[in-house]
Amino acid sequence: PLLKSHDLQTWELVGDFLQHDLPDVAKGEDITCANFLEISPGKWMLLCIAHHQGCRYYTGTWDAKAEQFVPEHHGRMNFRR
């Protein structure tokens, strides 16, 4: 879920951060230690860690009207042993 605040005391639920998940993401994979950054005009990257899968990333676009990230690609930066 995505929340926002103007004073860091009162929070409003916006909704799901990801507009949808991608087929290669297992059900239950979490997003922790997230870093969301614009990598080029109009293209965004979400770097994160899934507790049981390790470091991974999504690339896509930001839908400002819906306040959601629209993922187009998902990749893993390491693999479980």
C-alpha atoms as one frame of an Amber mdcrd trajectory, in Angstrom:
protein
   0.000   0.000   0.000   0.983   3.619  -0.608   0.314   6.259   2.020   1.003
   9.991   1.936   1.200  12.795   4.469   1.694  16.542   4.451   2.823  16.730
   8.098   4.239  13.219   8.788   1.615  12.765  11.520  -1.644  12.399   9.616
  -1.550   9.734   6.902  -3.883   9.065   3.994  -4.132   5.701   2.223  -3.667
   6.260  -1.516  -4.014   2.594  -2.546  -1.726  -0.001  -4.082   1.679   1.348
  -5.132   1.971  -1.141  -8.027  -0.776  -0.884 -10.624  -0.297  -4.613 -11.281
   2.325  -7.237 -10.697   4.253  -9.035 -13.409   4.006 -12.744 -14.318   7.503
 -13.670 -13.101   6.847 -12.378  -9.568   5.780 -15.094  -7.136   2.683 -14.549
  -5.055   3.714 -13.289  -1.641   7.030 -11.706  -2.697   7.309  -8.613  -0.555
   8.844  -5.220  -1.287  11.223  -4.060   1.439  13.992  -1.440   1.589  12.415
   0.249  -1.422  14.131   2.998  -3.387  12.047   4.627  -6.137  13.844   6.895
  -8.590  13.471   8.455 -12.005  16.190   6.994 -14.231  15.379   9.019 -17.367
  12.553  11.378 -18.321   9.321   9.443 -17.788  11.044   6.163 -16.805  11.201
   5.022 -13.212  12.933   2.234 -11.302  11.901   0.557  -8.070  14.860  -1.134
  -6.361  13.835  -3.432  -3.525  14.454  -6.631  -1.624  12.131  -9.605  -1.297
  12.855 -11.454   1.939  12.990 -14.895   0.329  14.175 -13.925  -3.179  16.792
 -11.221  -2.607  17.478  -7.989  -4.457  15.354  -7.130  -7.481  14.129  -4.218
  -9.573  11.152  -3.051 -11.584  11.232  -0.492 -14.393   8.188   1.325 -15.716
   6.286   4.596 -15.613   4.590   6.694 -12.936   0.862   7.382 -13.376   0.567
  10.710 -11.552  -3.214  10.868 -11.810  -3.706   7.436 -10.202  -0.585   7.847
  -8.007   0.624   4.393  -9.038   3.741   2.844 -10.480   3.052   0.983 -13.729
   5.708  -1.757 -13.954   6.829  -2.898 -17.400   9.803  -5.111 -16.518  11.006
  -7.030 -13.469  14.460  -8.465 -12.923  16.463 -10.129 -10.182  19.882  -8.960
  -9.116  20.754 -12.148  -7.243  19.341 -15.627  -6.954  18.712 -17.966  -4.049
  21.191 -20.756  -3.499
